[in-house]
Amino acid sequence: MAGNGQTVIDLDNKRMQAMAAKDVATLEALIADDLVYTHSSARLDTKRSLIDGMTSGKTVYTAVEPSNVKAQDLGDAVVLTGECQIKVTSNGTPNAFGVRFTDVYAKRSGRWQMVTWQSTRLP
């Protein structure tokens, strides 16, 4: 793994913990304003709609636990791939499932931010 890989893996773990903790300040810092977040259901979110869904209670993440995460360091971008176990209540309905994901971070103005998330549900 090249130089930035572990740094970005650690930041993404922090982001996932912030989702479960509803830590909006951390999410605001780690998520890019132009985020494209594609859920395993194919629903799309922006930074605003993702955070607003969590703060309103429409989408409540209770656990977001990554595993087998690998990083491809491309310089000012790092691509993460791995698996994640998610526990979420969406519109009042609890759900738990695993996904395989691709997650992209870009270095902008000296800091890393998540710009893309794409996940596919595991069978």
N, C-alpha and C positions, 0 to 999 in steps of 0.2 A: 504494500500500500504506500503510495507516495505521500509527500509532506502534508497536504491539507486533508487527506482522507479521514484520519481519526478525529481531527478537530471538528469536521462537519458531522461525522457520526455522533459525536458527543453533543453537538448543538441540536441535532435532530432528536436525540433522546430527551433533551431538555424540552423541546417543543412538544413532544408526545406527552411528557409528564404535565406540561402546562395545559394541554387540552383536557386531561382528566381532572386537573385541579382548578379549571376555569381561571387560570392566571393570564388575564387579558394583557397586562403590561408586557409579559414575556412574549406572548403571541404577536403583539403589535411590533415588537423589535425583531423577531425572527422570521416573520412572514412579509414577503415583498408586496407592495401595493398592487402590483400587476399579477398576483398569483392566479394560476389556473389550477383548481383542485377538482379532480375527477374522482368521484366516489366509486366504489365497487358496483353500485347500482346504476352507474352512468350519469348520475346527477352531477351537475357542475356547480361549483361555488367560486366566488371571488374571495378576496381577503375579507371584505366587509360582510358578505353574506355568511361566510363560515363563522366568523367571530360573533356576529349578531345572532346567529342560530344558537350558539352556545350560551350567550349571555341572556337570551330570552327564555331559555329552557326548552326550546323546540328540539334541539339536539343536545343530549347530555352524555358525554363520554365519561365512563367510570373507570375504564382501563384501556390503555393503548400500549401494548408490550411487543417491541420488535425482537427479531431473532435473525440469525444468519445474514447480518447486514454486511455488504461489501461496498467499497467505494472505488470509483474511477476518478482520479484527479486529473482534470483537464486544464489546470492553471487557474483561471478566474471562474471556473465552474467545476462542481463536483457532482457526479451522478451516483446516487445510492440505490442499491437494489437489495431486497430482502423480503422477509415475511413478517407479519404482524398479527397478533391476536387483539381483537377489538371487542369491547363491551360498550354498548351504546343504547340509549333510549331515544328513539326518534318518534316525535309526535305521540308520546305516551306509551309506545310499544318497545319493550326491552328486546335486545337482540345481542347475540354473541357469535362471532365468526372469525375465521382467519382469512388473511389476504396475502397476496404476493404484490409487492409494490415497486415502483420506480419513483424516485424523489430527486429533484434537481435543486441544488443551491448555487447561487451566483454571488460573487464577491463584488459589492458595489460600495463605493465611498469607504473602502477599507473594512467593511463588515460583511459577513455571510448572511444571506437571506434565502429562504425557500421560495422558489419561483414556480415550481410545478410538482404536483402529486398525481399519480395515476395508480389505481389499485384494481386488482382482479380477485374476486372471491375464490378461495380454495375449495375444492369439492369436499 
